[in-house]
Amino acid sequence: MRLKSILAAALAIAMAAPAAAQSRQDENWDKDYKPYPYAFINLQGGAQTTFTNYDFKKLIMPTGAAHIGAMFSPVVGVRAGVSGWRNKGAFRQNDRTYYYNYANYDADVLLNVSNIIWRENYHALNLYVLGGVGLQYAWHNKNVLNMVNAGEVQAPYAWRNRLFHNFRAGAMLEACLSKNIAVNLEVNANNVGDRYNSKTNGHGDWQINALAGLVFKFGHKKNLRPVPVVIPEPEPEPIVVPEPVIVEEPVVEPPKPEPKAVVKRDNVKLHKVIFYAIRVSDNEASSAVMKEVAEFMKKYKDVKVQVVGYADKGTGNAKLNAMYAQKRAENFKEDLVARYGVEADVISTDSKGDTIQPFDENDKNRCVIIDAEGINEYTVYE
C-alpha cells in the first residue's frame, strides 16, 4: 500500500511538471538574476528493484534519496548524497524472500543536455545525464541467518552486514517552478558487489531506481544590468545672419497692392534612436522620445512614421534576435498610440533582427530607430 502511494505521488508530479514548466517558459528568466552558478538540495522518493535470477516484480520496494550539490556552469555540476531504505532478496531453491536494510553513499557528476544543445541557459525544462561512484552497505539481514540455522540455505549465504562498491549511471528530467524550486523525475542504475545482499551468483547485482522529488536552489547572484540611456541629438549651431547695410535714397514708392494670401507647404522630418539592454523590449527611458514623436504627429499634416527594431549580433541567435527586434518596435507603437491617442494607421513597424547593424559598437545595435515625415502647411501674404 505504501509503495502504491509513492508511485501515485510520482505520477502526479510528472503530470504537473510540464504545465508548470510551460508557464515559466513564457517569462524572461534571466531578467533579475543569473541562472548559474547555484547550489541545491534534492529530496526524492520512489521505488527500487534488484535484478537477479528471480521474478523482479516480487522484489520491488520503496526507496528514498537526499542529495546536496551545485551547478558550476550551465552544463556541469556535482552532487553527493545518500539513498536507500529497505530491500528484498530471494532464493529460487525454496521460493523464499528476505528483507534487509541498505544505503548507497554516492558522488555524481551532472551534465545538462538541454544547455549543451540549446545555449539559452535559463530553460524551464532541463534534461540531465549523470554518473558516479560510491559505496553500498547492507545490514540487518536476520532472515538469512534464520534460514541458515533452519537448514533451508547453505552456510555461504550467512553473510549479514556487507560493504561493497557501487557504480551509478542514469538520467533526470527537471521542471522549474520558480528560480528557487523545481520538481524532477530520475531513473538510475546501480551496479554493486555480488554478495552485498548475502547471496552469490558469480556476478554483480543491478539495482534500478525510479524517483520523483523536489529541488531547492539557492545562491543565485543578482543580474546587474546597465540602465538604458536615451542619447539626445546634438543641438544645431545657430545661424548668424549679418545685418544688411541700408543705403537711404530718396525713392518715390508706387502704391502698394493689396497683399495676397498664399498657402505654402514644407517637408519636415524627425529622426530618433532608443537603445535597449539585452533581452529587454520595454524601455521607460523612451518616454521623452515618445512624447516628441506624438507632438510631431499632431503638429504636422500627412505624417508617416516608421519604427524599425534592431538586435545586436554579438549575443543570442538570429531567430531570437528577430523576435526581440520586432517586439521592441511593436511595443513602442502600442505605447505611443495608447498614451497620446495618435493614429495607428500612419505608423508602420519593421524588424531587421541582427541582419543589419546600424552602429559599429555592438551594444548600440539593440535599438529602435524612428523616422517621421510630415508637411508643415502655413499661409503667407505676398
C-alpha positions as CSV (number, residue, x, y, z in Angstrom):
1,M,0.0,0.0,0.0
2,R,2.8,2.4,0.8
3,L,4.6,1.7,-2.5
4,K,1.3,2.4,-4.4
5,S,1.1,5.8,-2.6
6,I,4.7,6.7,-3.6
7,L,4.1,5.7,-7.2
8,A,0.9,7.8,-7.3
9,A,2.7,10.8,-6.0
10,A,5.4,10.4,-8.6
11,L,2.8,10.2,-11.4
12,A,1.1,13.4,-10.1
13,I,4.4,15.3,-10.2
14,A,5.1,14.0,-13.7
15,M,1.7,15.3,-14.9
16,A,2.0,18.7,-13.2
17,A,5.7,19.4,-14.2
18,P,5.2,20.1,-18.0
19,A,2.4,22.6,-17.3
20,A,4.4,24.4,-14.7
21,A,7.4,24.5,-16.9
22,Q,5.4,25.9,-19.8
23,S,4.0,28.7,-17.7
24,R,7.6,29.6,-16.7
25,Q,8.9,29.4,-20.3
26,D,6.9,32.5,-21.2
27,E,8.8,34.6,-18.8
28,N,12.2,36.3,-19.3
29,W,14.1,34.1,-16.7
30,D,17.4,35.9,-16.6
31,K,15.8,39.4,-16.2
32,D,16.6,39.7,-12.5
33,Y,19.2,37.0,-11.7
34,K,21.9,34.9,-13.1
35,P,20.8,31.3,-13.6
36,Y,24.3,29.9,-12.9
37,P,26.1,29.1,-10.7
38,Y,23.8,27.9,-7.8
39,A,23.7,25.3,-5.0
40,F,20.8,22.9,-4.4
41,I,19.2,20.4,-2.1
42,N,17.3,17.5,-3.7
43,L,14.8,15.3,-1.8
44,Q,13.3,12.3,-3.6
45,G,11.1,9.2,-3.1
46,G,10.2,6.3,-5.3
47,A,10.6,2.6,-6.0
48,Q,13.6,0.3,-6.3
49,T,14.1,-3.2,-7.7
50,T,17.1,-5.6,-7.8
51,F,17.5,-7.7,-11.0
52,T,18.6,-11.2,-10.1
53,N,17.6,-14.6,-11.3
54,Y,14.2,-14.2,-9.7
55,D,10.9,-12.6,-10.7
56,F,11.8,-8.9,-10.3
57,K,8.2,-7.9,-9.8
58,K,8.3,-9.5,-6.4
59,L,11.4,-7.6,-5.4
60,I,10.1,-4.0,-5.9
61,M,10.4,-1.9,-2.7
62,P,10.1,1.8,-1.7
63,T,13.2,3.9,-1.5
64,G,14.2,7.5,-0.8
65,A,17.2,9.8,-1.5
66,A,18.7,13.1,-0.3
67,H,21.4,15.0,-2.2
68,I,23.3,18.3,-1.9
69,G,25.2,19.7,-4.8
70,A,26.0,22.6,-7.1
71,M,25.8,23.6,-10.8
72,F,29.1,25.4,-11.5
73,S,28.1,26.3,-15.1
74,P,25.1,25.9,-17.4
75,V,26.5,22.4,-18.3
76,V,28.5,20.8,-15.5
77,G,27.5,20.2,-11.8
78,V,28.2,17.7,-9.0
79,R,26.1,16.2,-6.2
80,A,26.7,13.9,-3.2
81,G,24.1,12.1,-1.1
82,V,22.6,9.0,0.3
83,S,19.8,6.8,-0.9
84,G,18.1,3.6,0.2
85,W,15.7,2.2,2.7
86,R,14.6,-1.4,2.7
87,N,15.2,-4.1,0.1
88,K,14.3,-7.7,-0.7
89,G,16.4,-10.7,-1.6
90,A,15.3,-14.0,-3.0
91,F,16.3,-17.7,-3.1
92,R,15.0,-19.7,-6.0
93,Q,15.7,-23.1,-4.3
94,N,12.9,-22.6,-1.7
95,D,11.0,-19.7,-3.3
96,R,11.7,-17.6,-0.2
97,T,12.2,-13.8,0.0
98,Y,14.0,-12.0,2.8
99,Y,14.3,-8.4,3.9
100,Y,17.3,-6.3,4.8
101,N,18.2,-2.6,5.1
102,Y,20.7,-0.9,2.7
103,A,22.2,2.5,2.0
104,N,24.0,4.0,-1.0
105,Y,26.7,6.7,-0.5
106,D,27.5,8.3,-3.9
107,A,29.1,11.2,-5.6
108,D,27.8,12.0,-9.0
109,V,28.6,14.3,-12.0
110,L,25.7,16.0,-13.7
111,L,25.6,17.2,-17.3
112,N,22.8,19.4,-18.5
113,V,22.0,18.1,-22.0
114,S,19.4,20.9,-22.6
115,N,22.1,23.6,-22.3
116,I,24.5,21.7,-24.4
117,I,22.0,21.6,-27.3
118,W,20.3,25.0,-26.8
119,R,22.6,27.6,-25.3
120,E,19.9,29.7,-23.6
121,N,21.0,29.0,-20.0
122,Y,17.5,29.5,-18.5
123,H,15.4,26.6,-19.7
124,A,12.3,25.8,-17.6
125,L,12.6,22.1,-18.6
126,N,16.1,20.5,-18.4
127,L,17.4,17.0,-19.2
128,Y,20.4,15.8,-17.3
129,V,22.6,12.7,-17.6
130,L,24.5,11.6,-14.5
131,G,27.2,9.1,-13.4
132,G,29.1,8.4,-10.3
133,V,30.8,6.1,-7.8
134,G,30.3,5.2,-4.2
135,L,29.8,2.6,-1.6
136,Q,26.7,0.5,-0.7
137,Y,26.1,-1.0,2.7
138,A,23.6,-3.7,3.6
139,W,22.7,-4.8,7.1
140,H,20.0,-6.2,9.5
141,N,19.7,-9.4,7.4
142,K,18.4,-11.6,10.1
143,N,16.1,-13.6,7.8
144,V,19.1,-15.2,6.0
145,L,20.7,-16.2,9.3
146,N,17.4,-17.8,10.4
147,M,17.3,-19.8,7.1
148,V,20.9,-20.9,7.6
149,N,20.1,-22.1,11.1
150,A,17.0,-23.9,9.8
151,G,19.0,-25.7,7.1
152,E,17.0,-24.0,4.3
153,V,20.1,-22.5,2.7
154,Q,23.8,-23.3,2.8
155,A,26.3,-21.5,5.2
156,P,28.0,-19.4,2.4
157,Y,24.8,-17.3,2.4
158,A,25.2,-16.4,6.1
159,W,26.9,-13.0,5.5
160,R,24.7,-10.4,7.0
161,N,26.4,-7.0,7.1
162,R,28.3,-6.2,3.8
163,L,30.0,-3.1,2.4
164,F,30.7,-3.0,-1.4
165,H,31.5,-0.6,-4.2
166,N,28.7,1.0,-6.3
167,F,28.8,2.4,-9.8
168,R,25.9,4.6,-10.9
169,A,24.5,5.9,-14.3
170,G,21.2,7.5,-15.1
171,A,19.1,10.4,-16.4
172,M,16.9,13.1,-14.8
173,L,14.2,15.4,-16.1
174,E,13.8,18.7,-14.2
175,A,10.9,21.2,-14.4
176,C,11.5,24.6,-12.8
177,L,8.5,26.1,-10.9
178,S,10.5,29.2,-10.0
179,K,14.1,30.2,-9.8
180,N,14.4,28.5,-6.4
181,I,12.1,25.5,-6.7
182,A,11.9,22.6,-9.2
183,V,10.5,19.1,-9.5
184,N,12.4,16.2,-11.0
185,L,12.0,12.6,-12.2
186,E,15.1,10.4,-12.1
187,V,15.9,6.9,-13.3
188,N,19.3,5.4,-12.3
189,A,21.0,2.0,-12.5
190,N,23.5,0.9,-9.7
191,N,25.9,-2.0,-10.1
192,V,27.0,-3.3,-6.7
193,G,29.1,-6.2,-5.4
194,D,27.8,-9.8,-5.7
195,R,27.5,-10.5,-2.0
196,Y,26.1,-7.3,-0.6
197,N,22.6,-8.9,-0.3
198,S,24.0,-12.1,1.4
199,K,23.9,-14.3,-1.7
200,T,26.2,-15.1,-4.5
201,N,25.7,-15.8,-8.2
202,G,29.1,-15.1,-9.7
203,H,28.5,-11.5,-10.9
204,G,27.5,-8.1,-9.6
205,D,23.8,-7.2,-9.0
206,W,22.0,-4.4,-10.7
207,Q,19.6,-2.1,-8.8
208,I,17.2,0.2,-10.8
209,N,15.7,3.2,-9.0
210,A,12.8,5.4,-10.2
211,L,12.5,8.6,-8.1
212,A,10.5,11.8,-8.1
213,G,11.2,14.8,-5.8
214,L,11.7,18.4,-5.1
215,V,14.8,20.6,-5.7
216,F,15.5,23.7,-3.7
217,K,18.0,26.0,-5.4
218,F,19.9,28.9,-3.7
219,G,22.9,31.1,-4.1
220,H,21.8,32.8,-7.3
221,K,23.5,36.2,-7.9
222,K,21.7,39.3,-9.0
223,N,22.0,40.1,-12.7
224,L,23.4,43.6,-12.9
225,R,22.0,45.4,-15.9
226,P,23.0,48.8,-17.4
227,V,20.3,51.5,-17.2
228,P,19.0,52.3,-20.7
229,V,20.1,55.7,-21.8
230,V,18.5,57.8,-24.5
231,I,21.2,59.8,-26.2
232,P,19.7,63.1,-27.4
233,E,20.7,64.5,-30.8
234,P,23.2,67.5,-30.6
235,E,21.6,70.9,-30.9
236,P,22.4,72.6,-34.3
237,E,24.6,75.6,-34.1
238,P,22.6,78.9,-34.6
239,I,23.0,80.5,-37.9
240,V,24.2,84.1,-37.6
241,V,22.8,86.3,-40.3
242,P,24.7,89.6,-40.8
243,E,22.6,92.7,-40.6
244,P,22.1,94.3,-44.1
245,V,23.6,97.7,-44.8
246,I,20.8,100.1,-45.7
247,V,21.5,103.0,-48.0
248,E,18.9,105.6,-47.8
249,E,17.9,107.1,-51.2
250,P,15.0,109.2,-52.0
251,V,12.6,106.9,-53.7
252,V,9.2,107.5,-54.9
253,E,7.3,104.4,-53.9
254,P,4.4,103.3,-56.0
255,P,1.2,102.5,-54.3
256,K,1.3,99.0,-52.7
257,P,-1.1,96.4,-54.0
258,E,-3.4,94.5,-51.6
259,P,-1.5,91.5,-50.1
260,K,-2.4,88.2,-51.5
261,A,-2.7,85.1,-49.2
262,V,-0.5,82.2,-50.4
263,V,-0.6,78.7,-48.8
264,K,2.9,77.1,-48.6
265,R,3.9,73.5,-47.8
266,D,7.3,72.4,-46.5
267,N,8.5,68.9,-45.8
268,V,9.7,68.3,-42.2
269,K,11.5,65.2,-40.8
270,L,12.2,63.7,-37.4
271,H,14.9,61.1,-36.6
272,K,15.3,59.5,-33.2
273,V,17.1,56.4,-31.7
274,I,16.3,54.5,-28.5
275,F,18.8,51.9,-27.0
276,Y,17.9,48.8,-25.0
277,A,19.6,46.3,-22.7
278,I,20.0,42.6,-23.5
279,R,16.6,40.8,-23.9
280,V,14.7,43.9,-23.0
281,S,11.8,45.0,-25.2
282,D,10.3,47.7,-22.9
283,N,12.2,50.9,-22.1
284,E,10.8,53.6,-19.7
285,A,13.6,55.9,-20.8
286,S,11.8,56.1,-24.2
287,S,9.0,58.3,-22.8
288,A,10.7,61.6,-23.8
289,V,11.2,60.4,-27.4
290,M,7.6,59.1,-27.5
291,K,6.3,62.5,-26.4
292,E,8.4,64.2,-29.0
293,V,7.1,61.9,-31.8
294,A,3.4,62.4,-30.6
295,E,3.8,66.2,-30.7
296,F,5.3,66.0,-34.2
297,M,2.4,63.9,-35.4
298,K,-0.2,66.3,-34.0
299,K,1.6,69.5,-35.3
300,Y,2.1,68.5,-39.0
301,K,-0.1,67.1,-41.8
302,D,0.1,63.9,-43.8
303,V,2.5,62.4,-41.3
304,K,4.1,59.0,-41.8
305,V,6.1,57.3,-39.0
306,Q,8.3,54.2,-39.5
307,V,9.5,52.3,-36.4
308,V,12.3,49.7,-37.1
309,G,13.7,47.3,-34.4
310,Y,17.2,46.0,-34.3
311,A,19.2,43.5,-32.3
312,D,22.9,43.1,-31.7
313,K,24.7,40.2,-33.5
314,G,27.1,39.5,-30.6
315,T,24.5,37.8,-28.4
316,G,21.6,35.3,-28.9
317,N,20.8,33.8,-32.3
318,A,19.1,35.0,-35.5
319,K,15.6,33.7,-34.6
320,L,15.7,35.1,-31.0
321,N,17.1,38.4,-32.2
322,A,14.5,38.8,-34.9
323,M,11.8,38.3,-32.2
324,Y,13.2,40.8,-29.8
325,A,13.7,43.4,-32.5
326,Q,10.1,43.0,-33.7
327,K,8.8,43.2,-30.1
328,R,10.7,46.4,-29.4
329,A,9.2,48.1,-32.5
330,E,5.7,46.9,-31.8
331,N,5.8,47.9,-28.0
332,F,6.9,51.4,-29.0
333,K,4.0,51.8,-31.4
334,E,1.4,50.3,-28.9
335,D,2.6,52.6,-26.1
336,L,2.6,55.7,-28.5
337,V,-1.0,55.1,-29.6
338,A,-2.2,54.2,-26.0
339,R,-0.6,57.2,-24.3
340,Y,-1.2,60.0,-26.8
341,G,-4.1,58.8,-28.9
342,V,-2.4,59.3,-32.3
343,E,-3.5,57.5,-35.4
344,A,-2.1,53.9,-35.5
345,D,-2.7,53.6,-39.3
346,V,0.1,56.1,-40.1
347,I,2.7,54.2,-38.0
348,S,4.5,51.2,-39.6
349,T,6.8,48.7,-37.8
350,D,9.5,46.5,-39.1
351,S,12.2,44.2,-37.7
352,K,15.8,43.9,-39.1
353,G,16.9,41.5,-36.3
354,D,20.7,41.2,-36.4
355,T,20.8,41.2,-40.2
356,I,21.6,44.9,-40.3
357,Q,23.9,46.6,-37.7
358,P,23.4,50.4,-37.9
359,F,26.2,51.1,-35.4
360,D,29.9,50.0,-35.2
361,E,29.6,49.4,-31.4
362,N,27.8,46.0,-30.8
363,D,25.7,47.0,-27.8
364,K,24.3,50.1,-29.6
365,N,22.6,47.8,-32.1
366,R,20.0,46.8,-29.5
367,C,17.8,49.7,-30.6
368,V,14.7,51.2,-32.2
369,I,15.1,53.8,-34.9
370,I,12.1,56.2,-35.5
371,D,11.9,58.2,-38.7
372,A,8.9,60.5,-39.2
373,E,7.9,62.8,-42.2
374,G,5.2,65.4,-42.5
375,I,4.0,68.6,-44.2
376,N,4.2,72.0,-42.5
377,E,1.4,74.0,-44.0
378,Y,1.2,77.7,-43.4
379,T,-0.1,80.9,-45.0
380,V,1.9,83.9,-46.1
381,Y,0.8,87.2,-47.6
382,E,2.6,88.4,-50.7
